[in-house]
Amino acid sequence: KAEDRPDAVVVRLYEAHGSTVVAWLQTSLPVKEAMLCDLLERPAAEGRLPLEQQGLRLSFTPFRVLSVLLVLRQ
């Protein structure tokens, strides 16, 4: 669960193989909006991530940690 938002969860992902990759995050949760955030769960400057049929498309650089804030429908 997100620290300051009862309607959200934070997912942290890590690229562990030293590669630049594209990955899809899929969930059965009722996601209303998604955005990248920092480790303190503040929204990043990049803003919202587009929700697509396949899920969220995420790009990783080597050894990068991504934090994604998922705001859920009530």
C-alpha positions in Angstrom: 0.0 0.0 0.0 1.1 3.5 -0.7 2.2 5.5 2.4 -0.1 8.5 2.1 -2.8 7.3 -0.3 -5.3 4.7 0.8 -6.5 4.3 -2.8 -3.1 3.4 -4.2 -0.4 0.8 -4.2 3.3 1.1 -5.1 5.1 -1.5 -7.2 8.9 -1.4 -7.2 10.7 -3.1 -10.1 14.4 -3.7 -10.6 16.4 -4.6 -13.7 18.9 -7.1 -12.4 20.7 -8.4 -15.5 22.5 -5.3 -16.7 20.4 -4.9 -19.9 18.2 -2.2 -21.4 14.8 -3.8 -21.7 11.1 -3.1 -22.3 8.7 -4.9 -20.0 4.9 -5.0 -19.5 3.4 -4.8 -16.1 0.0 -6.6 -16.0 -2.3 -6.7 -13.0 -5.9 -7.8 -12.2 -6.2 -4.8 -9.9 -8.7 -2.1 -11.0 -6.1 0.5 -12.0 -7.5 4.0 -12.6 -4.2 5.7 -13.3 -0.5 4.9 -13.1 2.6 7.2 -12.7 6.2 6.8 -12.0 7.3 8.0 -8.6 10.4 8.4 -6.6 11.4 6.2 -3.6 9.4 8.6 -1.3 6.3 8.0 -3.5 6.3 11.6 -4.9 5.1 11.7 -8.6 8.0 11.9 -11.0 8.4 14.7 -13.6 7.5 12.3 -16.4 3.9 12.3 -15.2 1.3 9.7 -15.9 1.9 6.4 -17.7 -0.5 5.4 -20.4 -2.7 2.4 -19.5 -2.9 0.1 -22.5 -4.8 -3.1 -23.2 -1.6 -5.2 -22.4 -0.9 -3.2 -19.2 1.8 -0.7 -18.6 4.8 -0.5 -20.9 8.0 0.2 -18.9 11.5 0.8 -20.1 14.5 -0.1 -18.0 18.1 0.9 -18.2 20.7 -1.4 -16.6 20.2 -1.9 -12.8 17.5 0.7 -12.6 14.8 0.7 -9.9 11.4 1.8 -11.1 8.6 2.8 -8.6 5.1 2.8 -10.1 2.2 4.3 -8.2 -1.0 2.6 -9.1 -4.2 4.5 -8.2 -7.1 2.1 -7.9 -10.8 2.6 -8.7 -13.0 2.5 -5.6 
